[in-house]
């Protein structure tokens, strides 16, 4: 039976005054008119890409820096300005943007090339054709309009994790087989990513490298001040709210995206309380909610092998403090694989998975030396106690324990 009173609730909600004027301004997809504290990086990208306007092939670019340092925003802003000029001057130039974290479009080499072909107007089924055939269709589409293409691969490290680096090698060699010119812009949160690539790929992919440093607290405050006037109604922020957001984000390696998300969620918290003000307490509540939701989402979307490794760590955690080592995790992991009829990965691969969880902030894995016995990792969970049992339930259900 449908709960009575919901219609009234929605009608009241429509008439209710919100603290927001335009919530979209705080979302990661929003591109502002100017990008503070990234003028130098934008100019570097512009200098590298500008030859495309004269029908010359720009160098490939590799952009890296930690999460929330403005990499994607600056890349999209600069390529949009480039596109605007090409349209105005009637110059044949196209920017293709792919987010490699979106599983369905980039979890295999086939799907990535199929997605690129679709961007150029070719209808390709999700599966069924030989990968070589998909490349041929893509090359044909490229040659149909002889022009410069700039292919932006955001979170390029995720593409390599899912497909290996052969696809990158093939992409860097495309210009040998087509009359159109393709330049690749790779964006990664993992500053060590390039070092793990095949040397052939590394030399051709990262012709130019641009590093985005973390923002400091004052820079984050100025970014927030730029957005709040557009995002909120006048006078809704209490004193100290922006400073608190900036402090939280600066603590998280200068993550401006997190600061904007904190403000947005704090505004939603205030709205639910029917408050006309956003307080420091609302920021604290938003911080707790974001941490909880992020960890749950990260865990729920992992592949089965990753869930098995995490469940092995969870199994060892109670009463152990910080003294969990890779070898112990691997033994538990192997027994879980046998129980769930899953193929067993090598210890090295499991160690790589632990490193990825470390990068995601789910665990803390310090490498320690054991002298002549080699190196291992001292692993501890970073999951808040409030969601520990929920995470365990999610894992048990999805790996069928």
PyMOL commands that set and color helices and strands:
alter all, ss='L'
color gray80, all
select helices_A, chain A and resi 6-15+23-26+39-54+71-88+103-106+109-119+131-144+156-163+166-172+174-176+193-196+199-205+217-231+241-251+256-272+280-300+304-317+326-339+347-360+371-373+385-398
alter helices_A, ss='H'
color red, helices_A
select strands_A, chain A and resi 61-64+93-99+148-154+181-188+208-211+324-325+363-369+375-381
alter strands_A, ss='S'
color yellow, strands_A
deselect
rebuild
show_as cartoon
